[in-house]
Amino acid sequence: MSVLWLAIAAFAIGTESFVIAGLLPAIASDLQISASATGQLVTAYALTYAVGSPVLAVLFNNLDRKTVLVFSLSCFIAGNVLAISAGSYVTLMAARMLMAVGAGLCMPTALAVALAVAPPERQGRAISLVISGMTVATVVGAPIGAWVGHTFGWRSTFIMVAALGAVALAGLVFGLPKGLPRHVASLAERIAIARHGQVLRFLVVTMLWAVGGFTVFTYLSVLMQQLGFQASDTSLALLVFGVAAAIGNTLGGILTDRAGPIRTAALGVGGIAAALILQSATLKFAPPDLASPLFLGLVFIWGVSGWTFYPGQVANLVRIEPKSAMIALSLNASAMYFGFALGSALGGVVLMVLTPTDLGWVGGGCAAAGLAVLLLSERRAGLKLHKIAG
């Protein structure tokens, strides 16, 4: 039962992380700021998460895991409460950064606690249940949150997320034991793993994958409006993307086992590059009556491809550093959120100096660069093995 509360916490955090893309027009209109400026709310959140998560994990290493979870989830809830009452862009930015502090400390702690409370034969399922909270958030939480925001006002979405967080917090306070075993890698241990050449190259691939996706995802509502959709219709695109992400995550696991992690990751990041580039081509060249269904179809392909990549990439990192897998995966999470931050910032620049149509060209180019780094890294590793064998 304890793991279920952890999954609900992950669901609340995942919903807030993904729903913001559907709320940008409403927030921009209410606070009287541009779409590119509103997109920097995503940049601030992701950058705070990327930098804060590993640092906070070390700082809170000696505290009881239950205490850390309660504190981190309380910060996340407080950030949502602050967002509800935010009357300015600066206040909303601070609120999102506070949410990121809580989320960045809560998620890795939740995974560690899931391992601690589950019996050895059920640890894999415990981890899967916690992660499923994030996956379900893309399918259910984000579309519902976007609909709520457009129906009752964008602040109501933060009320919903705060309520979800409060449910999880109550469950953890009353259902989680104290004195759980704890071990968090030091900054020195993390840096040592990051200095491994192939690990570093794979982290660059993850970052470029994230940059490519969030260059477009952050401003999905802007693209939808350009196609003639209403702002409230963004929830439809988020639903399509969420269903595709769930399919891609499952497909990625199957392909990793059958075709290998490198091929799976390459197929995923290559697919997202193609889908994003074709989105720009659709916006620029497709007849108006075909552009909307083609765009939604490409959103589906993008979601499947993007989340097919992730299980393969995780397996790649575990394969390189099996004895330090948790450190490698925590670094991968930081690289991912750093990429989200860069992507949302890059997309804002594109909107300022180019047009929304150009988001796909730029995002797809970043993902294609990730594919190039992945293939070159594997070729280099293969040449090293060949020399050793020779």
C-alpha positions in Angstrom: 0.0 0.0 0.0 2.9 2.4 0.7 4.0 2.1 -2.9 0.6 3.1 -4.1 0.9 6.5 -2.3 4.3 6.9 -4.0 2.6 6.3 -7.3 0.0 8.9 -6.6 2.7 11.4 -5.7 4.4 10.6 -9.0 1.0 11.1 -10.8 0.6 14.5 -9.3 4.1 15.5 -10.2 3.8 14.1 -13.7 0.5 15.9 -14.3 1.9 19.2 -13.3 5.0 18.7 -15.5 3.1 17.9 -18.7 -0.1 19.9 -18.3 1.7 23.3 -18.4 2.0 23.0 -22.2 -1.7 23.1 -22.5 -2.1 26.1 -20.3 0.3 28.5 -21.9 -2.2 30.6 -23.9 -4.5 31.1 -20.9 -1.6 32.1 -18.7 -0.1 34.4 -21.3 -3.5 36.1 -21.8 -4.2 36.5 -18.1 -0.7 37.8 -17.1 -0.4 39.8 -20.4 2.9 38.2 -21.5 4.1 36.6 -24.7 4.0 32.9 -25.5 7.8 32.7 -25.6 8.0 34.3 -22.1 5.3 32.0 -20.8 7.4 29.1 -22.1 10.2 30.0 -19.8 8.0 28.8 -16.9 8.9 25.3 -18.3 12.6 26.3 -18.6 12.8 27.5 -15.0 11.1 24.3 -13.7 13.2 21.9 -15.7 16.5 23.7 -15.0 15.7 23.8 -11.2 14.9 20.1 -11.3 18.0 19.2 -13.3 20.4 21.1 -11.0 18.6 20.8 -7.7 17.8 17.0 -7.8 21.3 15.6 -7.4 22.4 18.4 -5.0 19.4 18.1 -2.7 19.7 14.3 -2.7 23.2 14.7 -1.2 22.2 17.4 1.2 19.3 15.4 2.6 21.3 12.1 2.6 21.3 11.8 6.4 17.6 12.4 7.0 15.0 9.7 7.4 13.5 8.9 4.0 9.9 9.4 5.2 10.9 12.9 6.5 12.5 13.7 3.1 9.4 12.6 1.2 7.0 14.6 3.5 9.2 17.7 3.1 9.6 17.4 -0.6 6.0 16.7 -1.3 5.0 19.6 1.0 7.3 21.9 -1.1 5.6 20.7 -4.3 2.1 21.3 -2.8 3.2 24.8 -1.5 4.4 25.7 -5.0 1.0 24.8 -6.5 -0.8 26.9 -3.8 1.5 29.8 -4.6 0.7 29.4 -8.3 -3.0 29.6 -7.5 -2.7 33.0 -6.0 0.1 34.3 -8.3 -0.7 37.8 -9.6 2.4 38.3 -11.6 4.8 36.4 -13.9 7.6 36.6 -11.3 5.5 35.0 -8.6 4.4 32.2 -10.9 8.0 31.7 -12.0 9.0 31.4 -8.3 6.0 29.0 -7.7 7.2 26.7 -10.5 10.7 26.7 -9.2 9.4 25.7 -5.7 7.5 22.9 -7.3 10.6 21.7 -9.1 12.6 21.7 -5.8 10.0 19.4 -4.3 9.6 17.2 -7.4 13.4 16.9 -7.9 13.8 15.7 -4.3 10.6 13.6 -4.2 11.0 11.4 -7.3 14.4 9.8 -6.7 13.5 9.4 -3.0 10.3 7.7 -4.0 12.1 5.2 -6.2 14.6 4.4 -3.4 11.7 4.0 -0.9 9.9 1.7 -3.2 12.9 -0.6 -3.3 13.2 -0.4 0.5 9.6 -1.3 1.4 9.1 -4.0 -1.2 10.3 -7.6 -0.7 13.2 -8.7 -3.0 10.9 -10.7 -5.3 8.6 -7.7 -5.8 11.1 -4.8 -6.1 10.9 -4.6 -9.9 7.1 -4.3 -9.7 7.4 -1.7 -7.0 9.6 0.5 -9.2 7.3 -0.1 -12.1 4.3 1.0 -10.1 5.9 4.3 -9.1 7.0 5.0 -12.6 3.5 4.2 -13.9 2.3 7.2 -11.9 4.3 9.4 -14.3 3.2 7.4 -17.4 -0.5 7.6 -16.4 -0.1 11.3 -15.9 0.7 11.8 -19.6 -2.3 9.7 -20.6 -4.9 10.9 -18.0 -3.6 13.7 -15.8 -2.3 16.2 -18.4 -5.4 16.0 -20.7 -7.8 16.3 -17.8 -5.7 19.1 -16.2 -5.7 21.0 -19.5 -9.5 20.6 -19.8 -10.0 21.7 -16.2 -7.8 24.7 -16.8 -9.6 25.8 -20.0 -13.1 25.2 -18.5 -12.6 26.7 -15.0 -9.5 28.9 -15.4 -5.8 27.9 -15.4 -5.5 28.4 -11.7 -8.0 25.5 -11.1 -5.5 23.1 -12.6 -3.0 24.0 -9.9 -5.8 23.4 -7.3 -6.4 20.0 -8.8 -2.7 19.1 -8.6 -2.3 20.5 -5.1 -5.3 18.3 -4.1 -3.6 15.2 -5.6 -0.4 16.0 -3.9 -2.3 16.4 -0.6 -3.9 12.9 -1.0 -0.4 11.4 -1.5 1.0 13.3 1.4 -1.7 12.1 3.8 -1.1 8.5 2.6 2.7 8.8 3.2 2.3 10.4 6.6 0.0 7.7 7.9 1.1 4.7 5.8 4.9 4.9 5.5 7.1 3.5 8.2 10.1 5.5 9.6 13.7 4.2 9.7 13.9 3.1 6.1 17.4 2.2 4.8 19.1 4.9 2.9 22.1 5.4 0.7 22.6 8.3 -1.7 25.6 8.7 -3.8 27.9 11.6 -3.0 28.6 14.3 -5.6 32.1 12.8 -6.0 30.6 9.4 -6.9 28.3 11.0 -9.4 31.1 13.0 -11.0 33.2 9.9 -11.3 30.5 8.1 -13.2 29.8 11.1 -15.4 33.4 11.3 -16.4 33.2 7.8 -18.0 33.4 8.7 -21.7 30.6 6.5 -23.0 28.3 7.5 -20.2 28.9 11.1 -20.9 28.1 10.6 -24.6 24.9 8.8 -23.7 23.9 11.6 -21.4 24.4 14.0 -24.3 22.1 11.9 -26.4 19.4 12.0 -23.7 19.8 15.8 -23.5 19.5 16.3 -27.3 16.4 13.9 -27.3 14.8 16.1 -24.6 15.8 19.4 -26.3 14.2 18.2 -29.5 11.0 17.2 -27.9 10.5 20.2 -25.6 11.4 22.7 -28.3 8.0 21.7 -29.7 6.0 20.2 -26.8 6.3 23.4 -24.7 4.5 25.4 -27.4 2.1 22.7 -28.6 -0.8 24.9 -27.9 0.6 27.7 -30.1 0.9 25.2 -33.0 -2.7 23.9 -32.4 -4.0 27.5 -32.6 -2.1 28.1 -35.8 -4.0 25.1 -37.3 -7.3 26.6 -36.3 -7.9 24.6 -33.1 -9.4 26.3 -30.1 -7.2 26.7 -27.0 -9.3 24.1 -25.2 -8.5 21.5 -27.9 -5.0 21.3 -26.7 -6.2 18.6 -24.3 -7.0 16.4 -27.3 -3.4 16.7 -28.5 -2.1 15.9 -25.0 -4.4 12.9 -24.9 -3.1 11.6 -28.2 0.5 12.2 -27.1 -0.1 10.5 -23.7 -1.7 7.4 -25.2 1.2 7.3 -27.7 3.7 7.7 -24.9 2.2 4.7 -23.0 2.4 2.6 -26.2 5.9 3.7 -26.9 7.1 2.9 -23.3 5.7 -0.7 -23.7 7.1 -1.1 -27.2 10.5 0.2 -26.1 10.7 -2.4 -23.4 9.8 -5.2 -25.9 12.3 -4.0 -28.5 15.1 -3.5 -26.0 14.8 -7.2 -25.1 14.4 -8.4 -28.7 16.5 -6.0 -30.9 18.9 -4.6 -28.3 19.1 -1.2 -26.5 21.2 0.6 -29.1 18.8 -0.2 -32.0 15.8 0.6 -29.8 17.2 4.0 -28.7 18.3 4.8 -32.3 14.8 3.9 -33.7 13.2 6.1 -31.0 15.3 9.2 -31.4 15.3 8.8 -35.2 11.5 8.5 -35.2 11.1 11.7 -33.1 13.4 13.6 -35.4 11.4 12.6 -38.5 8.0 13.3 -36.8 9.0 16.8 -35.7 10.5 17.7 -39.1 7.4 16.4 -40.8 5.3 18.6 -38.5 6.9 21.7 -39.8 6.5 20.4 -43.4 2.8 19.8 -42.7 2.3 23.2 -41.3 4.1 24.8 -44.3 2.9 22.7 -47.2 -0.1 20.6 -46.4 -3.6 21.7 -47.6 -5.6 23.3 -44.7 -8.2 20.5 -44.7 -5.4 17.8 -44.3 -3.1 19.7 -42.0 -5.0 19.1 -38.8 -5.4 15.3 -39.0 -1.8 15.0 -40.3 -0.5 17.0 -37.4 -2.3 14.9 -34.8 -1.1 11.8 -36.5 2.5 13.1 -36.3 1.9 13.9 -32.6 1.0 10.2 -32.1 4.2 9.1 -34.0 6.3 11.5 -32.0 4.9 10.2 -28.7 5.4 6.6 -29.6 9.0 7.2 -30.9 10.0 9.5 -28.1 9.0 7.0 -25.4 10.3 4.0 -27.3 13.7 5.7 -26.9 13.7 5.9 -23.2 13.7 2.2 -22.1 16.5 1.5 -24.6 18.5 4.4 -23.3 18.1 3.3 -19.7 19.3 -0.2 -20.7 22.3 1.3 -22.4 23.4 3.2 -19.3 22.8 0.1 -17.1 24.9 -2.0 -19.5 27.8 0.4 -19.3 27.8 0.9 -15.5 25.9 -2.1 -14.0 27.5 -1.7 -10.6 26.6 2.0 -10.4 23.3 1.9 -12.3 21.3 4.1 -9.9 23.9 6.9 -10.2 24.0 6.6 -13.9 20.2 6.8 -14.1 20.0 9.7 -11.7 22.5 11.6 -14.0 20.3 10.6 -17.0 17.3 12.2 -15.3 19.3 15.4 -14.7 20.4 15.3 -18.4 16.7 14.9 -19.4 15.5 17.8 -17.4 18.4 20.0 -18.5 17.4 19.1 -22.0 13.7 20.1 -21.2 15.0 23.4 -20.0 17.1 24.1 -23.1 14.3 22.9 -25.4 11.7 25.3 -23.9 14.2 28.1 -24.0 15.2 27.3 -27.6 11.6 27.2 -28.6 11.0 30.6 -27.1 13.9 32.0 -29.2 12.4 30.4 -32.3 9.1 32.1 -31.7 10.8 35.4 -31.2 13.0 35.4 -34.3 11.3 32.9 -36.6 7.7 31.5 -36.7 5.8 28.7 -34.9 6.1 26.6 -38.2 9.9 26.5 -37.6 9.7 24.8 -34.2 9.6 21.3 -35.8 12.7 22.0 -38.0 14.7 23.1 -35.0 13.4 20.4 -32.6 13.8 17.7 -35.2 17.4 18.8 -36.0 18.3 18.5 -32.3 16.9 15.0 -32.1 18.8 14.1 -35.3 22.0 15.4 -33.7 21.2 13.0 -30.8 20.9 10.1 -33.2 24.3 11.0 -34.8 26.0 11.1 -31.3 24.4 7.8 -30.4 25.6 6.0 -33.6 29.1 7.6 -33.4 29.4 6.6 -29.8 28.5 3.0 -30.5 30.8 2.9 -33.5 33.7 4.2 -31.3 32.9 1.6 -28.6 32.9 -1.1 -31.2 36.3 0.0 -32.6 37.7 -0.1 -29.1 36.5 -3.6 -28.5 37.9 -4.7 -31.9 41.3 -3.3 -31.0 41.3 -5.1 -27.6 40.3 -8.3 -29.3 43.0 -7.9 -31.9 
